[in-house]
Amino acid sequence: MTTESPKKSNSIEGVQYLRGVAALMVVFFHSRSYFTDLAVWTGVGARGVDIFFVISGFIMAHSTRHIDHASSIARESLAFLTKRIIRVVPLYWVALLWTSGPYWIDWLPAATSPLDIYQNHRLELTSLIKDFFFIPHVSLDPDEDGEAYPIVIQGWTLNYEMFFYALFALSMFFRKYRLIAASLVLITLVLSGRMYRFSDVPTLFYTSKILIEFVFGMMVFHVYTKTQHVAFDRKTLLVLGVIGFVLLNSGSVVNDKFVLAPAAAIITLVFIHAFRDAHFRSLKILGDASYSIYLFHPAVFEFVRWFIRYIGLAKEGYLNIVTIVIMQVVPAVIIGIVIYYVIEKPMLNALRTLLERARSTPAPTTTEPRQS
């Protein structure tokens, strides 16, 4: 490996590319739920979620790298949290309203007042309200066997993300020690979950081992700051990438986050360095649209699966299986990209413009009357 000019090492496009890859992994993994026999399928696609969490830890650390010099930590912390809310919440609420549509269609015709809806559908309504505010609860779907899933099932990851954002915003008050502060809290929560037998959903949720992946993401940022000017040769990155994916696959077998977290961290670091200053438009688009793809692919699956049943395509046979997977994945990706350009991007731009205007508007001043 060699040392190169700082000007050539500032790009982290690899993180955005990896987001797209992780979204594809999740979409592929969920496409297999159409088939009854899942035992012969690899579960490594589900590990796209673990990669997302590590990326999140890295991005939060990277986006606040200049916080030490901020004059007002309270203002910077609030701005940070506001930006994260703008990035995550509006589109999720759109997906939540869409997915919860069957509930509203069932409730509204027979209801005479909001109180009537509450009295007759208290559990469902309470769960929906919790989903809007990222509060974990037991799934309404009896097939989920008491798991803590929101109505938008993949939204369980966003409950963790929003918790991490809030924690990280508070850790920013420690300035240059923010990563240590956030990591200590997360590690303490994980250790508490292993030491004590919690039974209620929120406590179980927020002491999960998956929280350790945010810590590994922040560790990736620390390693990146030490190696961002180092040019790794392709063989080194290839070996690291193979190690990462081997660990990812082995961790998938037992779903052990203490294996999956370092695996996802290695893969993230490899992508950062492998794609440094590289520009691939298709991967960039996929990464940009990864959130829309992630949120709306189950809705696309519902329509595609109706069509598959309508044309009578059998589930048996390798050719049919491959065809059915492609029929699900390709439209999900295309429609996710369309949603990004038509809904997500314009909405983000509008909200960010409003935020910038609010921040740049000077506070009103009062002029004291002159004393004669």
CORDA-V611434 format. One line per field, one symbol per residue. phi: phi as a letter, one per 40 degrees, with the letter a starting at -180 (. if undefined). burial: # if it has 16 or more other ideal C-beta (glycine too) atoms within 10 Angstrom, else .. A space follows every 50 residues. Layout:
# CORDA-V611434
phi: ???
burial: ???
This chain:
# CORDA-V611434
phi: .bbbcdccbccbddccccdccccccccccccccccccccccccccccdcc cdccdcdccccccbcbcdcccbcdcccccdcccccccbcdcccccccccc ddccccccdccbadccccccbdccccccccccbgbcacccccccfgccbc ccdccdccccdcccccccccccccfcbccccccccccccccccccbccbc cdccccbcccccccccccccccccccbcbcccccccccccccdccccccc cccbfcccbccccccccccccdccbcgcbbcccccccccdcccccbcccc ddcccccccccgccccgcccccccccccccccccccccccccbccccccc ccccccccccccccbbbccccc
burial: ........#..#####################.#......#..####### ############.#..#........##..###.#.#######.###..## ..#...#...#.....#...#..##.##.##..####.##.......### ##.############.###.##.....##.###.##..##..#....... #...#################..#..##...#....#..##..##.###. ##....#.##################......#.################ #..##..#............#..##.###.###.###.##...#...#.. #.....................
